[in-house]
Amino acid sequence: MSAQCGSTGVGAGDHRPADAQGLKLLRDAAETCRIVDATIIRVTGVARTLADLDGADKISRLPLAEALSYRALARRSQARA
């Protein structure tokens, strides 16, 4: 995982930091699923939007998990097409 996913923020252009549990989830997913930087940026963008909708100051584990699940769902849909 690149430096873009450091402890001060997640993804390029993100000014809202992820909490410790969110960063761990993202790191684990990146290692386990071999997620590339561009995908991390897209996933964190979705997670940032979900956190915004919840009025959260940080991107927590829950919106990151939800964003990762949407990614998995999209991959399965593409595989079927």
ABEGO torsion letter per residue (X at the ends): XBAAABAABBEBGBABBBBAAAAAAAAAAAAAAGBBAAAAAAAAAAAAAAAAAAGBABBBAAAAAAAAAAAAAAAAAAAAX
